[in-house]
Amino acid sequence: MTRWILSRPETLTEIEQLRLKTVLANCPELDALTGHVRSFAQMLTERQGERLPQWLDAVRQDDLPSLHNGRAGFEAARKVRGRLEMEHAAEQHLR
């Protein structure tokens, strides 16, 4: 099932797609997780890092413990990035 979730939907066989659809229809948490995983993968492959704050907000709204550690890591990275950008701007101003 993990492979089904992590694969592009169009690469799954018809039987795999039907089985995954059945599982997701019976487990709202797994359905939400699948949506977050796929939107994150799309964000990475299409290099849309600016969507990370919205993705983090969406993950925060769902009670999915399996994503909480990853979300915390991304939020910490976002804070560090913000500080680095501010330091860079200050350095540029001083030049």
Secondary structure, DSSP 8 states (H G I E B T S, - for coil): -HHHHHS-GGGS-HHHHHHHHHHHHT-HHHHHHHHHHHHHHHHHHTT-GGGHHHHHHHHHHS--HHHHHHHHHHHHHHHHHHHHHHHHHHHHHH-
